[in-house]
Amino acid sequence: MDFRISVDTGGTFTDVVVVDAHGEMHIGKALTTAGRAFDAIREALEQIAPDIGLTVAQLLAQASQFAYGTTRATNAIVEGKTARTAFFTTRGFPDILLMREGGKLGPFRHQPFPPPYVPRYLTFEITERVDSDGEIFLPLDEASIVEAIDGCRSHGVEAVGVCLLWSTVNPAHEIRVGELLDEHLDVSVTLSHLLNPVIREYRRASSTVIDASLKPLMQRFLGDLDDDLRAAGFAGNLLVSTSFGGSWPTAEMIDRPIYSVGSGPSMAPVAGLECGRAELPTDTPDLLVCDTGGTTFDVGLISSGQIHYTADTWLGERWTGHITGTKAVDVRSIGAGGGSIVSVDSGGLMHVGPDSAGAEPGPACYGMGGADPTITDAAVLLGYLDPDGFLGGRLHLDVAAARRAFEGVAARLGKTVEEAAQGAMVIATQNVVSAIREITIAQGIDPRELAIVAGGGASGLNVVQMARELGCRQVLLPRTAGALSASGALQADLISEFSVSRFAETRALDRDAVNAALASAKDRADGFVESLQALAPRDVRLEASVDARYPGQVWELETPLPATRLRDDDDVRALVASFHDIHERVFAVKEPGQYVECLIWRVRATAELDKPRIVPLASAEGDAQPLRHRNVIFARHGAEDTPVYAGELLPVDTQIAGPAVVLEPTTTLVIDPGAVVRVSEHGTYIIDAGPGEATPQPIEAAVQRA
């Protein structure tokens, strides 16, 4: 039988999804290993293989595709574990990475000025200058390149990012620098005009050095993964998830590893879109996709069936972090996962995150040496998690250890342990609600008009409370929620985008010059598609667009083109009309009759692969009878005698009114009083969150009842 496997390696858990030729999915979950990624993957596969009647080796041998997403690149940047990288720039501009773009989160907030991504002593100035028209203003001095190479050698540099002024218009000097680096220094090199040919120097330089710094790391990491998979019996195609919401062959990712940053979280909206289309009466749903893992809470938007993208992905805090400058699925992350650590500051205020207990040692209740209180420990104390049913019974939760972890927090607050745990859960909920409001209301989107797709191992703990805070009535929690990003990788196509910088005004547009730029981008897109023929895509499409703006504007809007070349004046008029419409949709205003400035011409290649179909749920042999009852403490309701159900025993169309707890092998769904859940034909839990108008009860009474 043909199997397809997808993996998402997170900061705490490694999620594995296996789908067979009939569309049946099997999910495994293991704690992420700090060493080789395959150790955790093997452990998760060992959970799945016996259910299929195979060994891990047999399962891998019969798998045609292995899709892999990881946070390794993001973690390496945050932890400062990337390669020692040098920055080559035009003489006179050594502070591009230091000055950034400016901006501040608040007018009265003091922010320390952060160091640049590449330190000044590894920044080398190259004597040359190209002007904005592409003319050589100052010839390239190759002696300055040799001097920079000698400096790199003496400092033990492992990678070099090259970003020269106006190389997007004329890359001749940048190309020559790359040639000399290849001749004289055995290091990884990234040239900005090939990676990210945008006009903003900081974004182009930042993406260039980030990409260069990741090349040695990701080459080793993906190489080790490939070796381990082949040694274990896998002989199929290894694909790597990208931040663009698609997948690439490993060679492509090694060449442009910056697209592995955020690659795991980018898959959650892909899975959320498929779930929404299957469960809602429309192919163009409006969705809020939330993925709550052990380390972070990730949220993305889908409007009218279209996933939101952004070029403003910051590693760290906005303005003070480092920007990737490349297009990616717009996913916002905050440190509010199940492993987020609960603390109390000197003023007596409780905080949740951003620090996480991770996988090692993990939350205190895991019994692996962790002592810090976490949201997972709070969920155990509140009765949300079943100590004997966590991860399908594979990990027993130590309730006493969770209580000991929270005793210090409770003492500092002058509260009981249960009160402290409930306060932590409320703060965690408010943290994610604030993040969601930033991505919705701040963009003119009313969250009350969205359905929530909840994913991640910790997604079901507070999703009802989160929905009520936002005013969202409907929540979808698929059976694959515990591995939402991993299941999304199975739905992803092979996608890449290629761009060329060419300034043009629509009032006097040089179609020949523009078509030459589009042809250059299309040639690279065709080469990408050609490299995928071994994967036998079922369909291939090329889509063109341009980054355009009104005269005098600072930022551009991506505007689709009718074809990969401008055939006549009608195509130019269509471009302008499309831009006006997009501008009105984004900014609620347009300027009919105004000409448009065009900067970056893009061609996007999409190779569609066969995807597993979402099959109806097999008839459950059980009924909607609870396994047991236990006291659970709910926000605004206190403790309730709550039935606990096994999800795999619930037949289609089962309807359960809260309070209730539903156990799945990789997640737990908590249904607050007043909410109702129904099992769909695909096994998705469709939740009506209800109005949430219950009368608050004192926590002291709740603790006594518990």
ROTINU-744887 format. One record per atom (N, C-alpha, C): x, y, z. Coordinates in steps of 0.2 Angstrom, whole numbers, plus 5000, padded with zeros to 4 digits. Example, Ala and Ser with C-alpha at 12.3 -4.5 7.8 and 13.67 -1.06 7.14 Angstrom:
2
506649725039/506249785039/506649845039/506449895035/506849955036/506450005039/
REM end
This chain:
706
500449945000/500050005000/500450065000/500250114997/500650184996/500450225002/500950245006/500850295012/501150355010/500850415013/501250475013/501250495021/501850525022/502050545029/502150615029/501950655034/502150725035/502350735043/502750775044/503050785051/503050865052/502950885058/503050955060/503450945067/504050965067/504450965072/504451035076/504151035082/504051095085/504551105091/504451155095/504951165101/504751115106/504151085107/504051045112/503850975109/503450965104/503250905102/503350895094/503550835092/503550815085/502950785083/502550805078/501950785076/502050745070/501750685069/501850645063/501150625061/500950625054/500350605052/500550565046/500250505046/500250455040/499550445037/499550445031/498950435027/499050385022/498550335022/498550285017/498250295011/498250245006/497950264999/497150275000/496850255005/496150265006/495950325009/496450365011/496350425014/496250425022/496350365025/496350365032/496950385035/496950435040/497450465043/497650435050/498250425052/498550405058/498950455061/498950475067/499350525070/499750495076/500350525076/500850505082/501150565084/501350565091/501650625094/502150605099/502750645098/503250625103/503650685105/503950685111/504350745113/504850755108/504950825106/505550835101/506250825105/506650795101/507350775103/507850835101/508250845106/508750905104/509250885099/509450825099/509950795094/509650795087/509650735085/509450715078/508650715078/508350745073/507650755072/507350685071/507650635068/507350575067/507250535073/507550545078/507450505085/506750515087/506450575087/505750595089/505250565083/505450575077/505050545072/504950475072/505550435074/505450365074/505050345080/505050385086/504650365091/503850375090/503750425086/503050435084/502850385079/503250365074/503050315070/502950245073/503350235078/503250175082/502550165085/502250225086/501550225089/501050215083/501250235077/500750225072/500850155068/501450135067/501550075063/501150015065/501149995072/500749935074/500049935072/499750005072/499050005071/498849985063/499349995059/499349985052/499549915051/499849875056/500049805055/500749805051/501149855052/501849855049/502349875055/502949865053/503549895057/503649965054/504049995058/504250065055/504650065049/505050015048/505450005042/505049985036/504549945037/504049925032/503649985030/503450025035/503050085034/503450135029/504050145031/504450195028/504550175021/504650105020/504850075013/504250085009/503650085011/503050095007/502850165006/503150215009/502950285009/503250315002/502850344998/503150374992/503350454994/503050484999/503250555000/503250565008/503750605009/503850625016/503950705016/503450735019/503450805020/503650825027/504150875027/504450895033/504450965035/504150985040/504151055043/504551065049/504851115050/505251115057/505351195059/505451205065/505651265068/506351275069/506751225066/507451225068/507751295065/507651315060/507951385057/507751435062/507051445064/506851495068/507251495075/507251435078/507551425084/508351445084/508651425078/509351445078/509451515078/509051555074/509151625074/509051655081/508451635084/508251665091/508851645096/509051585096/509551565100/510351585098/510351615093/511051635091/511551575089/511251525086/511651465084/511751455077/511651515073/511751515066/512551515064/512751505058/513451515056/513651585057/514351585058/514651645058/514651685051/514351735051/514151765044/514451835043/514751845037/514951915036/514451945031/514552015031/514052055027/514552095022/514452095016/514752135011/514252185008/514452245009/514052305006/514452355003/514152394999/514452454996/514752495001/515352524999/515752565003/515352625005/515352645011/514952705014/514352685017/514152625016/513452595019/513552535024/513952545029/514052485033/513552475038/513052525039/512552525045/511852505042/511752475037/511152465034/510752415039/511152365042/510852315047/510752345054/511152395055/511052435062/510552475062/510452525057/509952575057/509252545056/509152485052/508552455051/508052505047/507352505049/506852545045/506652605050/506752595056/506452645061/505752615063/505452655068/504752625070/504852615078/504252625081/504252605088/503552585090/503552535095/502852505096/502452555100/502752605104/502352655108/502752715109/502452775109/502852835110/503152845116/502952815122/503252815128/503552755131/503652715126/504052645128/504752655127/505152635132/505852635131/506152575128/506452575123/506752515119/507452525118/507852475121/508552475120/508752465113/509252495110/509352485103/509752425102/509452375098/509752315097/510352305093/510752255094/511352245089/511152225082/511552235077/511352215070/511452135070/511152105065/511152035064/511852015063/512252055059/512952035058/513352095062/513852075066/514152125070/514652175065/514852235067/515152275063/515852255061/516152215065/516852185064/516852135058/516252105057/516152065051/515752095045/515752165045/515452195040/516052225036/516052215029/516552235025/516352275019/516652335018/516452375013/516752365006/516452355001/516652344994/516652414990/517252424988/517252494984/516952484977/516352514976/516052504969/515352554970/515052564965/514452604965/514052594959/513452574959/512952574953/512452624955/512252664950/511652714952/510952674950/510452714952/509752694951/509552674944/509952694939/509752684932/510152624930/510552594934/510952534933/511652554929/511852614929/512452634926/513052624931/513652614929/514152604933/514452674935/514352694941/514552764944/515252754946/515452704950/516152684952/516252614951/516852604947/516952534945/517152494951/517052424950/517152384956/517952374957/518152384963/518852374965/518952304967/519252264964/519252194966/519752184971/520252234972/520652224978/520252234985/519752274985/519352274991/518952214992/518852174987/518552114988/519052064991/519652064988/520152014991/520252034998/520352095000/520452115007/519852095011/519252095009/518652075013/518751995014/518951965009/518951895009/519451875014/520051905014/520551895019/520351905026/519951955027/519651965033/519151915036/518751885031/518351835033/518751775035/519251755031/519651695033/519951705040/520251765041/520551775048/520051765054/519451785052/518851785058/518451715058/518651665053/518351605053/517651605051/517451655046/516851655043/516551595040/515951575041/515651515038/515151535032/514951595032/514451615027/514551685025/514351705019/514351775017/513751795014/513451855016/512851885012/513151945009/512951955002/513252004998/512652044996/512552114998/512052154996/512352224994/512452234988/512652294985/512152344983/512252414983/511752454981/511552454974/510852454973/510552444966/510852384962/510952334965/511152274962/510452244959/509952264961/509252244958/509152264951/509552324950/509452354943/510052324939/510652324941/511252294938/511652254943/511552184942/511952144947/512652124945/512952164940/513552144938/514152134943/514152194947/514652194953/514452134958/513852124960/513752074965/513852004962/513751994956/513951934953/514651924953/515051974951/515851964952/516051954959/515751984964/515951974971/515851894972/515251874970/515051804971/515551754968/515851774962/516351734958/516951724962/517151784965/517851784968/517751754975/517151754978/517051714984/517151644983/516851614977/516851544976/517551524974/517951574971/518651554970/519151554976/519051594981/519551604986/519251584993/518651574994/518451555001/517851505000/517951445004/517451395004/516951405009/516451445008/515951465012/515251465008/514751465012/514051475009/513951555007/513651565002/513651634999/512851644997/512651704999/511951724996/512051794993/511751794987/511751864983/511051894983/511051954985/510351984987/509951984980/510252004975/509852014969/509451944966/509751884968/509451824967/508951804972/509051824978/508651794984/508051844984/508151904985/507551954986/507652024983/507552034977/507752094973/507252144974/507152174980/506752224982/507152284983/506852344983/507252414982/507452434989/507052404995/507252435001/507852395004/508452435005/509052405007/509052365013/508752385018/508752355025/508452285024/507852285021/507452215020/507852175015/508152195010/508552155006/509152125009/509552175013/510152155016/509952105022/509452115026/509252075031/509152005029/508651995023/508551935021/509151895018/509651935015/510251905012/510651875018/510851915023/511251885028/510951825032/510251835033/509851785037/509951715033/509851725026/509851665022/510551635022/511051675022/511751645021/511951615028/511651645034/511851615040/511551545041/510951535038/510651475039/510851415034/511251435029/511451385024/511851325027/512351335031/512751275034/512351235038/511951275043/511551235047/511051195044/510651215039/510051185036/510351125032/510951135029/511251085024/511451025029/511751035035/511850985039/511250945042/510750995044/510150965047/509750925042/509650955036/509250915031/509650855028/510250865028/510650805026/510650745031/510650765037/510650715042/509950675042/509450715041/508750695041/508650645035/508950665029/508850625023/509250555024/509850565027/510250505029/509950455033/509650485039/509250445044/508650405040/508350445036/507750415033/507950355028/508450375024/508650325019/508850255023/509250265029/509550215032/508950175036/508350205037/507850175040/507350135035/507550145029/507150115023/506750155019/506750225020/506350265016/506650275009/506250265003/506550274997/506150324992/505750364995/505250404992/505550474991/505150524990/505350594989/505250634996/505750664998/505850705004/505650775002/505150805004/504950875003/504950915010/505150975009/505251025015/504751075015/504351085020/503851145020/504151205020/503851255017/504151325016/503651375020/503951435021/503551485024/503051515020/503051495013/502651515008/501951475008/501951425012/501351385012/501351325007/501951315005/502051255000/502551215002/502851174998/503351124999/503951134994/504551114995/505051114991/505451044991/505851024986/506350974987/506851004991/507250954994/507750974999/508251024996/508451004990/509051044987/508851114986/508151134984/507951194984/507951234991/507751194996/507751225003/508451245005/508951205004/509651215005/509951275002/509651284996/509851344992/509551404994/508951404997/508651465000/508351455007/508751435012/508451415018/508051465022/508051525020/507651575024/506951565023/506751525018/506051505017/505851445022/506351425026/506151375031/505951405037/506051475038/505851505044/505151515044/504851485050/504151485050/503751435046/504151385043/503851345038/503351295042/503451275048/502951235051/502251265052/502251325056/501651365057/501251385050/501651395045/501351415039/500851355036/500951295038/500551245036/499851235039/499751275045/499151265049/498551305045/498651365042/498151385038/497951345032/498451305029/498251265023/497851215026/497951185032/497551125034/496851165036/496851225039/496251255041/495751265035/496051285030/495651305024/495351235021/495651185021/495351115019/494851095024/494951105030/494451085035/493751135034/493851195033/493351245032/492951225026/493251215021/492951195015/492551125015/492751085020/492451015021/491851025025/491851075030/491351075035/490851135034/491051185031/490551245030/490251245023/489751275022/489351275016/489651325010/490251325010/490551375005/491351345003/491551364997/492251344996/492651404997/492351464999/492751525000/492651545008/492851505013/492651525020/493051585022/492851615027/493251665031/493351635038/494051625039/494251585045/494751615049/494851595055/495351615060/495651545062/496251535060/496651475061/497051485067/496951445072/497351445078/497751385079/498351385081/498751325082/499151335088/498851305094/499151305100/499651245102/500251255102/500751205103/500951205110/501551175111/501851175118/502251235119/502451265114/502951325115/502551395113/502151395107/501851455105/501151445103/500851505102/500151505100/500251545093/500051515088/500051535081/499351555078/499251615075/498651625072/498751655065/498251635061/498251655054/497551665051/497551705046/496851725043/496751695036/496151685035/495951665028/495251705026/495351745021/494751785019/494551765012/493851745012/493551725005/493951665002/494151625006/494551565004/495251575002/495551635004/496251655002/496651665008/497251625009/497651635014/498051705014/498051735020/498451795020/499151795020/499551835016/500251835016/500551905018/501151905020/501451965022/502251965020/502452025019/503252025019/503552055025/503152065030/503352095037/503352045042/503751985041/503951935046/504551955050/504451975056/504951995061/505151935065/505851925066/506051875071/506251905077/505751905082/505851945088/505351995087/505352055092/504852105092/504952145086/504352175083/504352215078/504752275079/505152295074/505652355074/506352335077/506252295083/506952285086/507152215085/506752175081/507052105079/507352115072/507352055069/507652055062/507152035057/507052065052/506552055047/506752005042/506351955040/506551915034/506551945027/506051995027/505952035021/505651995015/505551925016/505251885011/504551875012/504151855006/503451845007/503351775010/502851775015/502651715019/501951715021/501651665023/501051655026/501051705032/500551745033/500451795038/500251755044/500751725048/500551695054/500951735060/500551755065/500751785071/500851735077/501451745080/501651695085/501751735092/501451705097/501651735104/501851675108/502151685114/502351635118/501851615123/501351585121/500751565125/500551495123/500951445123/500851375122/500751335128/500651275128/500551235134/501051235139/501651245136/502251245140/502451305143/502051365141/502251425143/502351435151/502851465153/502951465161/502551525164/502251505170/501951555174/502351585179/502351655179/502751685184/502451745187/502751765193/502451825196/503051875197/502951935195/503451985195/503452025202/503952065203/504052095209/503452145212/503052155207/502452195209/501852155211/501952085210/501352045212/500952025206/501152045200/500752025194/500951965191/500451925189/500551855186/500651865178/501151835176/501351835168/501351755166/501151755160/501151685156/501551695150/502151655150/502651665144/503051725145/503451745140/503551705133/503951645134/504351635140/504751575141/504351515141/504651465139/504351395139/504751345142/504451295145/504751235147/505051185142/504751195136/504951155130/504851085131/505251045128/505150975128/505650945134/506150975135/506650955140/506851015145/506651015151/506250965155/505550955154/505251005151/504451005150/504151025156/503451035156/503051045162/503151005168/503051025174/503150985180/502850925179/502150925177/501750865177/502050805172/502450825168/502750775164/503250725168/503450745173/503850705177/504550695175/504850745171/505450735168/505950785171/505850805177/506250855180/506150925180/505550945176/505351015176/505051035183/505151095185/504951125191/504551185190/504551215185/504251285184/503451265182/503051315185/502351305183/502151325176/501751285173/501651295166/500851295165/500651315159/499951315157/499651235157/500151195155/499951125155/499851095163/500251125167/500151105174/499451135177/499351195175/498651225177/498151185174/498151165168/497651125165/497551055169/498051035171/497950965176/497650985182/497851045185/497551055192/496751075191/496551105185/495851125184/495451065182/495751005181/495450955179/495350945171/495650985167/495550985160/495850925157/496450905159/496850855156/496750795161/496650735158/496650675161/497350645163/497450635169/498150615170/498350545167/497850505166/497950435164/497750425156/497550485153/497350475146/497750525142/498250555144/498650605140/499050575135/499050595129/499350565123/499150495122/498550485123/498250415122/498450365128/498650395134/498850355139/499650335139/499950365134/500750355134/501150395139/500850445141/501250485146/500750505152/500950475158/500550485164/500750555167/500250595169/500350665171/500350655179/500850685182/501050695189/500650755192/500050735195/499650795198/499950825204/500350785208/500650815214/501250855211/501550845206/502150885204/501850955201/501250945198/500951005195/500751055201/500551025206/500351065212/500951095216/501451055216/502051085219/502351145215/502251135209/502551185204/502151255205/501451245207/501051305207/501051335214/501351295219/501251325226/501651385227/502251395224/502551455225/502251515222/501851505216/501451565213/500951575217/500551525220/499951535224/500151575230/500751555233/500951595239/501151665238/501451685232/501551755231/500951795230/500451765227/499851795225/499351795231/499551755237/499051745242/498451715240/498451665236/497851625233/497951555234/497451515233/497551445233/497851415226/498051355226/498451335220/497951335214/497251315216/496751315211/496651385208/496651435212/496551505210/497051525206/497651505208/498251525204/498251495197/498051425197/497951395190/497451425186/496851445189/496351475185/496551545182/496951575187/497151645184/497651635179/498051585179/498551575173/498151565167/497651525167/497251505161/496951565158/496651605163/496251665160/496751715157/497351725160/497851765157/498151735150/498251675150/498451645143/497851655138/497251645140/496751665135/496751735133/496851775138/496851845136/497451865131/497951835132/498551845128/498451825121/498151765120/497951745113/497451795110/496951815114/496351855111/496651925109/497151945113/497452015111/497852005104/498151945104/498551935097/498051925091/497551895093/497051885087/496751955085/496551995090/496252065089/496752105085/497452095086/497952135082/497952115075/497852045074/497852025067/497152035063/496652045067/495952055064/495752125064/495552155070/495252215071/495752275068/496452265069/496952315066/496952315059/496652265056/496652255048/495952265046/495452295050/494852305048/494352245047/494552195050/494152125050/493852115057/493152105056/492752095062/492852015064/493151995070/493251925071/492551895072/492051925074/491351895075/491051865068/491351885063/491151865056/491551795054/492051775058/492451725057/492251655060/492351605057/492351535061/493051525063/493151495069/493851475071/493951405069/494551385067/494851325066/495351315071/495251265076/495751265081/496151205080/496851205081/497351155081/497851155086/498251105086/498851105091/498651065097/499051035100/498950985106/498551025112/498651085113/498351125118/497751165116/497551155109/497051205107/496351195110/496251135112/495551125115/495451145122/495951165126/495951185133/495451245134/495651295130/495251365131/494951395125/494851345120/494551375113/493851405114/493451375119/492751405119/492851465123/493251475128/493251545131/493551595126/494051575122/494351615117/493851645112/493451595110/492851615105/492351665108/492251645114/491751695118/492051765118/492651765120/492951835121/492951875114/493051835109/493051865102/492351875099/491851845102/491251845099/491151805093/491551755092/491551705087/491051645090/490551625086/490051585088/490251505086/490551505081/490751435078/491451415078/491651355081/492351335081/492351265078/492851255074/492951185071/493651155074/493551095076/494151065079/494250995076/494650995070/494650925067/494950875071/494850815069/495150755072/495950755072/496250795067/496950795066/497150865070/496750895074/496950955077/497650955081/497750895084/498350885088/499050895083/498950885077/499450885072/499250925066/498950985067/498651025062/499151045057/499751075059/500251095054/500551035050/500650975053/500850915050/500350895045/499650895046/499150875042/499150925036/499250985037/499251035032/499751025027/500350995029/500950985024/500650935019/500250885021/499950835016/499550875011/499250935012/498850965007/499151015003/499851025005/500251085002/500451064995/500451114990/500751104984/501451124984/501851114978/502451134977/502451204974/502651254978/502551324976/503251364977/503351404972/503951454973/503751514969/504151574970/503951634967/504651664965/504651694959/505251724956/505151794954/505551844956/505451914955/506051944951/505852004948/506352044945/506152114946/506652154948/506552224949/506552264942/506052304941/506052344935/505552404936/505752464936/505252514938/504952534931/504252544932/503852574926/503252604928/503052654924/502452694925/501952674920/501352664922/500852644917/500652694913/500752764914/500552814909/501052814903/501652784904/502052774898/502452714898/502152654899/502452594901/502752564895/503452544896/503852514891/503652434891/503252414887/503052344887/503652294886/504052314881/504652274880/505052264886/505252314889/505652314895/505252274901/504652284902/504252244907/504252174905/504052164899/504052094897/504652054897/505252094896/505852054897/505952034904/505752084909/505852064916/505352004918/504752004915/504351954916/504551884913/504851894908/505151834904/505751804908/506151844911/506651824916/506451784922/505851814925/505551784931/505251714928/504951714923/504651654920/505151594919/505651614916/506251564914/506451534921/506551564926/506651534933/506151494935/505551514934/504951474936/504851414932/505051414926/504951354922/505551304924/506151334926/506651294928/506451254935/506151294939/505851264945/505351204944/504951214939/504451164937/504751104934/505251124930/505651064927/505951024932/506151044937/506551004942/506050964946/505450974945/504950934949/504650874945/504850864939/504550814935/504550744938/505050734942/505050664945/504450654950/504250714953/503650704958/502950704954/502950704948/502350694943/501750734946/501850804946/501250844947/500750834943/500150844945/499550834941/499350894937/499550954940/499451014936/499951064938/500051104933/500551164934/500251224932/500351284936/500051344933/500551394935/500651454931/501051504932/500651564933/500751604938/500351664939/500751724940/500651784937/501051844937/500751894941/501151934944/500951994948/501452044948/501252104950/501752164951/501652204957/502152224961/502052264966/502052334964/501452364965/501252434962/501052484968/501052544966/500852594971/500652664967/500252704970/500152774967/500752814968/500852864964/501452904964/501552934971/502052934974/502152964981/502052924987/501752864985/501652814991/502352784993/502352754999/502952725001/502952655000/502352625001/502252545001/501852524995/501952464993/501652444987/501152384989/500652374984/500152324984/500252274979/500252204981/500352154975/499752154971/499852164965/499252164960/499352114955/498852074954/498852014949/498852044942/499152004937/499252024930/498751974926/498551994921/498051944917/498451884914/499151894913/499551844910/500251854912/500751804910/501451814912/501751864907/501451894903/501651954899/501152004897/501352064896/500852114895/500752114887/500152094884/500152084877/499952144874/499552194877/499352254873/499152304879/498852354876/498652414881/498052394885/497652344883/497152324887/497352284893/497952254893/498252214899/498452274903/498752324901/498952374905/498352414909/497852424905/497252454908/496952404913/496952344912/496752294917/497152294923/497852304922/498252304928/498052364933/497952424929/497752484933/497152474937/496652454933/495952444936/495952394942/496352344941/496452294947/496752324953/497252374952/497652404957/497152454961/496752484957/496252534960/495752494965/495552434962/495052394966/495452374973/496052344972/496352324978/496552374983/496752434980/496852494985/496252514989/495652514985/495052524989/494852474994/494952414992/494852364997/495252365003/495952385002/496352385008/496352455012/496252505008/496252575012/495652615011/495152585008/494452615008/494452675004/494952684999/494952744995/495352724989/495152754983/495552744977/495552814973/495952814968/496052874964/495952854957/495352854954/495252844947/495552894943/495852864937/496252914933/496952924934/497152904940/497852914942/498252854939/498852874937/499352824934/499652784940/499952724939/500252684944/500952674943/501352664948/502052654948/502152574949/502552544945/502652474946/503352454947/503552414952/504252404954/504452334953/504152284956/504352214956/503952174952/504152144947/503752094943/503852024945/503351984947/503351924950/503051864945/503351804945/502951744943/502951694948/502351674949/502251614954/502151554951/502551504953/502451434950/502151384955/501551354953/501251304958/501151244954/501451194957/501351124954/500951084959/500351064957/499851034962/500050954962/500050934968/500150864969/499550824971/499450764970/498850724973/498850734980/498250744983/498150754990/497750704993/497850684999/497350645002/496650675003/496150635001/495450665002/495250655009/494850705011/494550695018/493950645017/494050595020/493550535020/493050545026/492450515025/491950515030/492250475036/492050485042/492250455048/491850385048/492250335049/492050265050/491550265056/491050225055/490550215061/490850195067/490750235072/491050215079/490650155082/490950115085/490650055088/490350075095/490550125098/490250145105/489650185104/489550225109/488950265109/489150335113/488750375114/488950435117/488850435125/489050375128/489050375135/489750395138/489850435143/490450455146/490850395149/491550395149/491950355152/491950355159/491850415162/491850435169/491650505170/491650525176/491450595178/492050615182/492150685182/492650715187/492450785187/492750815193/492550885194/493050925190/492850975186/493251025182/493051095184/493551135185/493451205186/493451245180/492851275179/492751315173/492751395174/493051435170/493051505171/492351535171/492151575176/491451605177/490951555179/491151485180/490651445182/490851405188/491451405190/491651365196/491751285194/491751245199/491851175198/491151145196/491251095191/490651065189/490750985188/490250945190/490350875189/490350865182/490850845179/490950845171/491050775168/490650755163/490750695160/491350695155/491650635155/492250635151/492150575146/492250595139/492050555134/492750535130/492750475127/493250455122/493050475115/493450515112/493250545105/493150485100/493550435100/493450385095/492850345096/492550345102/491950305103/491250345101/491350405099/490750455098/490550445090/489950425089/489650415082/489550485079/489550475072/489350535068/488650565071/488650635071/488050675073/487950665081/488350645084/488350645092/488350715094/487950735098/487850805101/487950805108/488350845111/488550845118/488550915120/488150935126/488050995129/488551005134/488951055135/489351065141/489051075147/489351055153/490051045153/490250975151/490850965147/491050905145/491750905143/492150855144/492850845141/492850785136/493150795130/493250745125/493950735125/494150665126/494850645125/494950625118/495550645115/495750625109/496550605110/496750555106/497450535107/497950595107/497850645104/498350695103/498150765106/497550775108/497250835111/496650825115/496450875119/495950865124/495450925122/494850915122/494350965120/493950975126/493951035129/493551055135/492951095133/492351075134/491751105132/491451145138/491451205138/491251245144/490451245145/490151255151/489451255151/489151305146/488651285143/488251335138/488551325131/489051285130/489251265123/489051195121/488951185115/488751125112/489251105107/489351035107/489851015102/489450955098/489550955091/489250905087/489850865083/489850805082/490350765078/490050765071/490450795066/490250795059/490450725056/490250715050/490350655046/491150645045/491550695045/492250685044/492650685051/492250685056/492550675063/492750745066/492550795063/492750865065/492250885071/492450905076/492050935082/491851005080/491151015079/490951075077/490551105083/490851165086/490651185092/490251255092/489751255095/489351315096/489551345103/489951395103/490251415109/489751445113/489151465111/488651495115/488751565117/488351595121/488351665122/488851685128/488951625132/489351635138/489151685143/488451685145/488151735150/488051705157/488451655159/488351625165/488551675171/488351665176/488451715182/489151685185/489551735186/490251715189/490151685196/490551635198/490551605205/491151625208/491151635215/491851645218/492251575218/492851585216/493351525215/493351485222/493351525228/493351485234/492851435234/492151455232/491651405232/491751345227/492051365222/492251315217/492751265219/493251285223/493751245226/493451195231/493051225235/492651185240/492251125237/491951145232/491551095228/491951045225/492551065222/493051015219/493350965224/
REM end
